[in-house]
Amino acid sequence: MLDIKLIRDNQKLVEETIKKRHVDVNIKHLLEIDDKRVELIKTVDSLRQDRREAASKKDIEIGRRVKEKLAKNEDALRAVEEEFQEYLEQVPNLLSEKVPDGKGDDDNQEIKRWGEKTRFDFKPKDHVQIGKDLGIIGARIWEIKKKHIILREQKGGRKRLKPGFKIDITYQPVQELLTQGFTLTNNHHPGYDEKIESSIGSENSLALLISPKTIMAIEVDDIRKARPALQLMRIALDASIKKKEVEEINNLARKMERSLLPRENDLSALKGNYEAAWYVRPAQVVRGDYLRFKPMDDGSTAIAIGDARGKGISASIVAQSTHIALEALTAHDLRAARLMKTINNTLYKTEITSEYMTLFYATLTPNGAISYVGAGHPPPFLIHKDYVESLDEGGILLGQIENAKYNHGVARIRPGDSLFIYTDGLYEVKNGKGEELGIKGLEEIVKKHKERSAKEIKDNVLRDVKDYMPNKKFQDDVTFAVIKKIN
């Protein structure tokens, strides 16, 4: 995929190529989409700053309005980003098949002609011809170690080296490569060492850093062809490496999120005739919601539910950081309010919360005593026989201001009562008229099923909330849990 800056810098050239190929892609429109994308990024950053200021002043009304405006702009940004990426992906396929041979051209003309006419949807048989056209003689893969780069694989080349061949990492062309990501080496290079290069057997070589630990170097017969060959390498490798990196990141994020969610054997943490059921659904591959039950040394159970603003990997990282801090601090038997203040300061100092994190934390004893604190999180419902108690003590969301104050609350769950904890994705759903269910609407649904078991409450609440939506599909991460004390 071509870089948007490259397209901007060469707009006339790209448009001429499109015209020659008779392809219906409007580069001007692509750049307009990018302008809109940049403006939305600035708007979202500004609203996030406004949100932090509102949180520091504890202005709930302004904070609510800013949150709504921020959500709309974030949704708009996601839509524009998707359109931008889809449009941008079409650009490489606009370029023709011919690759220039560089005969009679100087370096700049070579690059210009190649940029006009190269395409990247080659058939397998084309690769051999492309290599010849670009003057590629051979290629080597090197592994970066602490003191050396070590040869791992070689294809072709004037001189065959054995795997394990080493070059000192202090060699100037190697240092240049590690610093700027690529290098072109021949006898005109200021750091050229004839002894080292003769041992390698390469007169003209160009190298690309393709990962933090891996170098790809190719040998060419004509230095004039090195720049186009390097550009082709970078584009081709960039596509495959990015795909691999995305897969690796998603795999890592999935592993991370598994630690954020309860497991069936966590039910053993609930001492004292409790039953529990929960539901989790991510809006993307990975989620930013957090739910945990943890047994404590004194026989009580720690319960935590949180929500990192946003979707996907960035939100998951914030949730994971909160989880790590919480796991470490619960071992020190801190009171709920002090624990929340410590987590807040930890996140604030690490500066990872460009997205915000809400959290509700409580300890539940076998006899039903609850000690809790909230950090900007929707207040859980404690459903009693005749009324609903809102567990709303606490303070602002996490990581926004240092030394924020949090107040802890206490409550008691009795046989037949249920504790219902949830994230905002469960009540921010809308019906066909665009009306939000809201916290009160969710409370009415939960109350309606209070006589049922924990699992039945979970199933019926999920069904009723989905029935409220015309398409029965959640747009945000959704997590909730029911803990019921039984006789």
C-alpha positions in Angstrom: 0.0 0.0 0.0 1.4 3.4 -1.0 1.9 5.9 1.8 -0.5 8.9 1.8 2.4 11.3 2.0 4.0 9.7 -1.1 0.7 10.2 -2.9 0.4 13.8 -1.8 4.0 14.6 -2.9 3.5 12.9 -6.3 -0.2 13.7 -6.9 0.2 14.8 -10.5 2.2 11.7 -11.3 -0.3 9.3 -9.7 -3.2 11.0 -11.4 -1.5 10.7 -14.8 -1.0 7.0 -14.2 -4.6 6.5 -13.3 -5.7 8.4 -16.5 -3.5 6.1 -18.6 -5.0 3.0 -17.0 -8.6 4.3 -17.4 -9.3 3.4 -13.7 -12.1 5.1 -11.9 -10.3 6.2 -8.7 -10.4 9.8 -7.6 -7.1 10.7 -5.9 -8.4 14.2 -5.1 -11.3 12.5 -3.2 -8.8 10.3 -1.3 -6.9 13.4 -0.2 -10.1 15.0 0.9 -10.9 12.0 3.0 -7.5 12.2 4.6 -8.0 15.9 5.4 -11.3 15.0 7.1 -9.6 12.2 9.0 -6.8 14.5 10.2 -9.4 17.1 11.4 -11.4 14.4 13.3 -8.3 13.2 15.0 -7.6 16.7 16.2 -11.3 17.1 17.4 -11.2 13.8 19.2 -7.9 14.7 21.0 -9.4 18.1 22.0 -12.6 16.4 23.4 -10.5 14.0 25.4 -8.7 16.9 26.9 -12.1 18.6 27.7 -13.2 15.3 29.3 -10.1 15.2 31.5 -10.7 18.8 32.6 -14.4 18.1 33.4 -13.3 15.1 35.4 -10.7 17.1 37.4 -13.4 19.7 38.2 -15.9 16.9 39.0 -18.4 18.6 36.7 -20.8 15.7 35.9 -23.1 17.6 33.5 -20.3 18.9 31.3 -18.6 15.6 31.5 -21.7 13.9 30.3 -22.1 16.3 27.3 -18.5 15.9 26.4 -18.7 12.1 26.6 -21.7 12.1 24.2 -19.9 14.4 21.7 -16.7 12.4 22.0 -18.5 9.1 21.3 -20.1 10.6 18.1 -16.8 11.9 16.9 -15.0 8.7 17.6 -17.6 6.8 15.7 -17.2 9.3 12.8 -13.5 8.9 12.9 -13.7 5.1 12.8 -16.0 5.3 9.7 -13.7 7.8 7.9 -10.7 5.7 8.8 -12.3 2.6 7.2 -13.2 4.5 4.1 -9.7 6.0 3.9 -8.0 2.6 4.2 -10.3 0.9 1.7 -9.7 3.7 -0.8 -5.9 3.7 -0.2 -5.6 0.0 -0.8 -6.8 0.5 -4.4 -3.8 2.7 -5.3 -1.0 0.1 -5.8 -3.1 -1.8 -8.3 -3.3 1.3 -10.6 0.3 0.9 -11.6 1.4 -1.0 -14.8 3.4 -4.2 -15.1 6.5 -2.9 -16.8 9.6 -2.5 -14.7 12.3 -0.2 -16.1 15.8 -1.5 -16.7 17.5 1.9 -16.1 19.6 1.9 -19.2 20.8 5.4 -20.0 18.8 6.9 -17.1 20.3 8.7 -14.1 19.1 7.7 -10.6 16.2 10.2 -10.3 14.8 9.4 -13.7 15.0 5.7 -12.8 13.0 6.2 -9.7 10.4 8.4 -11.4 9.8 6.0 -14.3 9.7 3.0 -11.9 7.2 4.8 -9.7 5.0 5.5 -12.7 4.9 2.0 -14.0 5.5 -0.7 -11.4 2.7 -2.8 -10.0 2.7 -5.4 -7.3 0.1 -8.0 -8.3 2.8 -10.2 -10.0 2.2 -13.8 -11.0 4.7 -16.2 -9.6 6.6 -16.5 -12.9 7.0 -12.8 -13.0 9.3 -12.8 -10.0 12.3 -14.2 -11.9 12.0 -11.6 -14.6 11.6 -8.8 -12.1 14.8 -9.9 -10.3 16.6 -9.9 -13.6 15.2 -6.5 -14.6 16.3 -5.0 -11.3 19.7 -6.6 -11.5 19.2 -8.8 -8.3 22.0 -11.4 -8.1 21.4 -12.8 -4.7 19.8 -12.3 -1.2 20.8 -13.0 2.4 18.9 -13.0 5.7 20.9 -11.9 8.8 20.0 -12.2 12.4 20.9 -9.3 14.7 22.7 -10.3 17.9 24.3 -8.2 20.7 27.8 -8.1 19.1 27.3 -9.3 15.6 24.9 -9.9 12.7 24.9 -13.6 11.8 24.0 -15.1 8.4 21.1 -17.4 8.6 20.1 -18.0 4.9 21.4 -17.2 1.4 20.0 -17.5 -2.1 22.3 -16.9 -5.1 25.0 -14.3 -5.0 28.6 -14.0 -6.3 30.1 -15.7 -3.2 28.6 -18.5 -1.1 28.9 -17.9 2.6 28.3 -20.6 5.3 25.4 -20.0 7.7 26.8 -18.5 10.9 29.1 -16.1 9.1 29.5 -13.0 11.4 29.9 -9.3 10.8 30.7 -7.0 13.7 27.7 -4.9 14.7 29.9 -1.8 15.0 30.6 -1.9 11.2 29.5 1.5 10.0 27.0 0.4 7.3 25.5 -2.0 9.8 25.1 0.9 12.3 23.6 3.0 9.6 21.1 0.2 8.8 20.1 -0.2 12.4 19.6 3.6 12.7 17.7 4.5 9.6 16.2 1.1 8.6 18.0 0.6 5.3 21.5 1.2 3.8 23.1 1.0 0.4 26.8 -0.1 0.4 29.5 0.0 -2.3 33.1 1.3 -2.5 31.8 4.9 -2.4 30.2 4.5 1.0 32.2 6.5 3.6 32.2 3.5 6.0 33.2 1.0 3.3 35.8 -1.6 4.5 37.4 -3.5 1.6 38.5 -6.4 3.8 35.0 -7.0 5.2 33.2 -6.5 1.8 35.7 -8.8 0.0 35.0 -11.5 2.6 31.3 -11.1 1.9 31.9 -11.0 -1.9 29.4 -8.2 -2.6 30.3 -5.2 -4.7 26.9 -3.5 -4.6 24.4 -4.4 -1.8 21.4 -2.9 -0.2 19.9 -3.9 3.1 16.6 -3.4 4.8 15.7 -3.9 8.5 12.6 -6.1 8.3 12.1 -6.7 12.0 13.9 -5.7 15.2 16.0 -8.9 14.9 16.2 -9.5 11.1 18.0 -7.9 8.1 17.4 -8.7 4.5 20.3 -7.8 2.1 20.2 -8.1 -1.6 23.1 -7.9 -4.1 22.7 -6.0 -7.4 24.8 -5.8 -10.5 24.2 -2.1 -11.2 24.1 0.5 -8.4 21.6 2.6 -10.5 19.0 -0.2 -9.9 19.5 -0.3 -6.2 17.0 2.4 -5.3 14.1 1.0 -7.2 14.9 -2.5 -5.9 15.0 -1.2 -2.4 11.7 0.6 -2.8 10.1 -2.6 -4.2 11.6 -4.7 -1.3 10.2 -2.3 1.2 6.7 -2.2 -0.2 6.5 -6.0 -0.7 7.9 -6.8 2.7 5.9 -4.1 4.4 2.6 -5.7 3.3 3.6 -9.2 4.5 5.2 -8.1 7.7 2.3 -5.8 8.6 -0.1 -8.8 8.1 2.1 -11.0 10.3 2.4 -8.2 13.0 -1.3 -7.7 13.1 -1.8 -11.5 13.5 0.8 -11.6 16.3 -0.7 -8.5 18.0 -4.2 -10.0 17.9 -2.9 -13.3 19.3 -1.1 -11.5 22.1 -4.2 -9.4 22.8 -6.4 -12.6 23.0 -4.0 -14.1 25.5 -4.1 -10.8 27.5 -7.9 -10.7 27.5 -8.2 -14.2 28.8 -6.6 -13.0 32.0 -9.2 -10.2 32.2 -12.2 -12.6 32.4 -13.5 -15.0 35.0 -13.1 -18.7 34.6 -15.6 -21.4 35.7 -13.3 -22.4 38.6 -13.5 -18.8 39.9 -16.9 -19.7 41.3 -15.0 -21.5 44.1 -13.9 -18.0 45.2 -17.5 -17.3 46.3 -17.7 -18.6 49.9 -21.0 -18.6 51.7 -23.9 -19.9 49.5 -23.6 -17.8 46.4 -24.3 -18.5 42.8 -23.0 -16.5 39.9 -23.4 -16.1 36.2 -21.9 -13.7 33.7 -21.9 -12.6 30.0 -19.1 -11.0 28.0 -19.1 -9.9 24.4 -16.4 -7.9 22.6 -17.2 -5.3 20.0 -14.0 -6.2 18.1 -11.5 -9.1 18.1 -10.4 -8.1 21.6 -12.3 -6.3 24.3 -11.7 -3.4 26.8 -14.1 -4.7 29.4 -12.8 -6.4 32.6 -14.4 -8.8 35.0 -12.7 -10.8 37.8 -13.5 -12.8 40.9 -10.6 -13.4 43.2 -10.4 -15.3 46.6 -8.8 -13.4 49.4 -6.8 -14.8 52.3 -9.4 -13.7 54.9 -12.1 -15.8 53.2 -13.8 -12.9 51.3 -14.0 -12.6 47.5 -12.7 -9.6 45.5 -15.0 -8.6 42.7 -14.0 -6.2 39.9 -15.6 -5.0 36.7 -14.2 -2.2 34.5 -14.5 -0.6 31.1 -11.7 1.0 29.1 -13.1 3.6 26.7 -12.8 2.6 23.1 -12.6 -0.7 21.3 -10.0 -3.3 20.4 -6.4 -3.6 21.3 -5.8 -0.1 22.7 -8.7 -0.5 25.2 -7.5 -4.0 26.0 -4.1 -2.7 26.9 -5.5 -0.2 29.3 -7.7 -2.9 30.9 -4.7 -5.2 31.2 -2.7 -2.5 32.9 -5.5 -2.0 35.4 -5.7 -5.8 36.0 -2.0 -6.0 36.7 -2.2 -3.1 39.2 -5.3 -4.6 40.9 -3.8 -8.1 41.2 -0.7 -6.7 42.8 -2.5 -4.4 45.2 -5.1 -6.8 46.5 -2.3 -8.9 48.0 -1.6 -6.0 50.4 -5.1 -6.0 52.0 -5.7 -2.3 51.3 -9.1 -0.7 52.1 -11.2 -0.2 48.9 -10.8 3.6 48.7 -7.1 3.5 49.3 -6.7 0.7 46.7 -8.6 2.7 44.1 -6.5 5.8 44.7 -3.3 3.8 44.4 -4.4 2.3 41.1 -5.5 5.7 39.8 -2.0 7.2 40.6 -0.3 4.2 39.0 -2.2 4.6 35.7 -1.8 8.4 35.8 2.0 8.1 36.1 2.3 5.6 33.4 0.5 7.9 31.0 -1.2 5.0 29.2 -4.8 6.3 29.6 -5.3 8.4 26.5 -8.5 6.3 26.7 -10.1 6.3 30.1 -10.8 3.4 32.4 -13.8 3.0 34.8 -13.8 0.4 37.6 -16.0 -0.9 40.3 -14.2 -2.9 43.1 -15.8 -4.7 46.0 -15.0 -7.4 48.6 -17.8 -9.8 49.5 -17.7 -11.8 52.7 -19.4 -15.2 53.3 -22.0 -13.6 55.6 -22.9 -11.0 52.9 -21.0 -7.9 54.0 -19.9 -5.7 51.0 -17.2 -3.1 51.0 -16.9 -1.3 47.7 -15.6 1.7 45.7 -16.4 3.0 42.2 -14.2 5.0 39.8 -16.6 6.6 37.3 -18.3 3.2 36.7 -22.0 2.8 36.4 -23.3 2.0 39.9 -24.2 -1.7 40.4 -27.7 -2.7 41.6 -28.2 -4.6 44.8 -31.6 -6.1 44.3 -33.4 -6.6 47.6 -36.9 -8.0 48.1 -38.7 -4.7 48.3 -36.3 -2.1 46.8 -33.1 -1.6 44.8 -30.0 -0.2 46.3 -27.5 1.7 44.1 -23.9 1.2 45.0 -22.7 4.7 44.0 -20.0 5.6 46.4 -16.5 6.3 44.8 -14.9 9.0 42.7 -13.9 9.9 39.1 -12.6 7.5 36.4 -9.1 6.3 36.6 -5.8 7.9 35.5 -7.1 11.4 34.7 -5.8 13.4 37.7 -3.2 12.5 40.3 -4.3 11.9 43.9 -8.0 11.8 43.1 -10.2 11.2 46.1 -12.4 8.0 46.4 -15.0 7.3 49.0 -15.8 3.7 50.0 -19.3 2.4 50.7 -20.7 -0.6 52.5 -23.8 -2.7 52.0 -25.2 -6.2 52.8 -26.5 -8.9 50.5 -29.1 -11.2 52.2 -30.5 -14.6 51.1 -32.6 -14.0 48.0 -30.8 -10.7 47.1 -28.8 -10.3 43.9 -25.8 -8.1 43.1 -25.9 -7.0 39.4 -22.7 -5.4 38.0 -22.4 -4.3 34.4 -20.7 -2.0 31.8 -22.3 0.8 29.9 -22.6 -1.2 26.7 -25.5 -3.0 28.3 -27.7 0.1 28.8 -26.6 2.4 26.0 -28.5 0.4 23.5 -31.3 2.2 21.5 -34.7 1.2 20.2 -36.2 1.9 16.8 -37.0 5.5 17.8 -33.4 6.2 18.8 -34.3 6.2 22.6 -31.6 4.8 24.9 -32.6 2.1 27.4 -30.6 3.9 30.1 -29.7 2.8 33.6 -33.3 3.1 34.9 -34.6 1.0 32.0 -32.0 -1.7 32.7 -32.9 -1.6 36.4 -36.5 -2.3 35.6 -35.5 -5.3 33.5 -33.4 -6.8 36.3 -36.1 -6.2 38.9 -38.6 -8.1 36.8 -36.5 -11.3 37.0 -35.2 -11.0 40.6 -36.9 -14.1 41.9 -35.0 -16.3 39.4 -31.6 -18.0 39.7 -28.4 -16.2 38.8 -28.2 -17.9 35.4 -31.9 -17.3 34.7 -31.5 -13.6 35.6 -28.5 -13.4 33.2 -30.3 -15.2 30.3 -33.5 -13.2 30.7 -31.8 -9.8 31.1 -29.8 -10.5 27.9 -32.9 -11.5 26.0 -34.9 -8.4 27.1 -32.1 -6.0 26.3 -31.7 -7.6 22.8 -35.4 -7.3 22.3 -35.2 -3.6 23.0 -32.9 -3.2 20.0 -34.4 -3.4 16.5 -31.5 -5.5 15.1 -30.8 -7.3 18.4 -27.0 -6.6 18.0 -24.7 -4.8 20.4 -22.4 -2.1 19.0 -20.1 -1.9 22.1 -18.3 -4.2 24.4 -20.9 -5.7 26.8 -20.1 -7.4 30.1 -22.4 -8.1 33.1 -22.6 -10.5 36.0 -25.2 -11.6 38.6 -24.2 -12.8 42.1 -27.1 -14.1 44.1 -27.1 -15.2 47.8 -29.1 -18.3 48.2 -30.6 -19.9 51.4 
